[in-house]
Amino acid sequence: MERGRLPRYNESSTGRDRGDGVVKAEETQGGGDAAPVGWGRAVATAAVMIVVSFIVFLYVPNRLLGYLSLHVVPRVRDLLVAGWWTVAFVACCWLFVRLQRSGKA
């Protein structure tokens, strides 16, 4: 690359222009923090997310509704369940992002 000239999109990270407008994948992937994930780890991560989603979005609210229906008025019950859904959604989003960043299940 010449001094003072910005690199074009088809130049590799080393500054060499191959001339055909194509950058090899190995030239662009150096230094990334994302490691390739195998099928086993991907399936384990998906299974964790499915189990957590089932528990957090179906099982716990069902138990809450069953318990709160007998102990509090409907407005309070609905407010508590909506609050649970909000907290659970934020927690599941955090878990999903965390699993994506670390690549671990």
Buried (B, 14 or more C-beta within 10 A) or exposed (E): EEEEEEEEEEBBEEEEEEEEEEBEEEBEEEEEEEEEBEEEBEEBBEEBBEEBBEEBBEEBBEEBEEEBEEEEEEEEBEEBBEEBBEEBEEEBEEBBEEBEEEBEB
